[in-house]
Amino acid sequence: MARDGEGTSGAVLLAFVLGAVAGAAVALLWAPAAGGETRKFLKDQARDGKDKAVQAARQGREFVERQREHLTAAIDRGREAYHRARERDQETAGEEV
């Protein structure tokens, strides 16, 4: 089961990464490098960033799917326990009559 702070920590991490990327882009734009070199570097970094974002999205989907499977299994176990308890109660009520 997820803890309360996990969603918040993920948002903080995402904000940190986006801030770092934005800061790096600004620093590169103000850097005293040739325009062609800077454009190539930015293009390479954007490609790397895209690859990392695709990977992070895939991992996120896998995590959600795992959690969905755990939740479904827990609900099924809860239903089974409910039905067993109900049957025991009905049997006990029948014996008392």
C-alpha positions, 0 to 999 in steps of 0.5 A: 500500500502506498504511503501518504508522502510518496506522491508528494516526493515524486512531485518534488523530484520532478520539479527539481529535475525540470528546474535543473534542465531549465537552468542548464538550458539557460546556462548554455544559451549564455555560454561563450560557445559557438552557435553551431556547437551550442545547437548540437549540444542542445539537440543531443541533450534534448534527445537524451532528455526525451529518451529518459522521459520515455523510460520514466513513463514506461517505468511509471506505467509498469508501477501503476500496473503492479499496484493495480494487480496488488489492489485487485488481489487484495479486493479478491481476498477480501471478498473471499474472506467476507463470503467465508465469514458469511457462510460460517455465520449462516451455518452457526445461525442454522445450528442454533435453531 
